[in-house]
Amino acid sequence: MEIWIDGKSITNEQLAEWKRKRVKKVFKVLDYESAEINDPDMMSEKLAEIKMDYSYPEMYSKLESRLKLSEMIMRMGAALSGNRRKFSRTEIYLDGIKAEEAIEGIDNLMLNPSDENDRVNLSACPDHYALRPLGKNELEVIETTGNSPLPVQFFIVFDDEKGLQTPRDYSYEYQSVGVARLKDSTVIGGVRHQIKDTKTGIKVKLSVEFPALAPTSIIKSHQMHLACEFSYWLHWIKSQK
């Protein structure tokens, strides 16, 4: 696998260091002492176990005060940004898998509720607190975006492209696309993740849209968030072949 951000290759060491820092922050949010664990993969496994022990209502209750504050901030940021957006973009190359297999696996993880999918989604990135399919094409997400001090709750309606500013690249046959909204339907951005076959595997072009007032540090850190979660998801999907 190769991961590229802003034209630069991301090493395993860079991703592991970003992951280690984020795991430690989430341990603090969940009131877990992490001093005895420093390996990012072991830390992530332990973190996923802790999260799986929470029911959805328990996790929401744990984060409720933070979510209410971030909702106010996001609503204000979206209103003041208008139609202006910032973009987090990351590219991934992976051998030994087809684009159709990748998109089917991603759609399964996003839209089909199961204990296995829940564990995979919580393991994919330390900053995931809940990825909960709702109905046919909607996903509730509770996560920390980039290096934001607060987690946020939003809802992605897939195959809804209204207002998205990331253009469709028709050289990519498959896409996972949707608009992100708060509970009150305020649009805060969206995603357009595109996948195509290469001679040896796939190329994935990931894009997340944020309100233009989002701090650049969050946008940059979310590029690593994308690298973390999609590298995990794609390796897991490939392992299921």
PyMOL commands that set and color helices and strands:
alter all, ss='L'
color gray80, all
select helices_A, chain A and resi 12-29+40-52+56-81+99-111+115-124+216-239
alter helices_A, ss='H'
color red, helices_A
select strands_A, chain A and resi 2-5+8-9+85-95+128-134+138-143+152-158+174-181+187-197+201-211
alter strands_A, ss='S'
color yellow, strands_A
deselect
rebuild
show_as cartoon
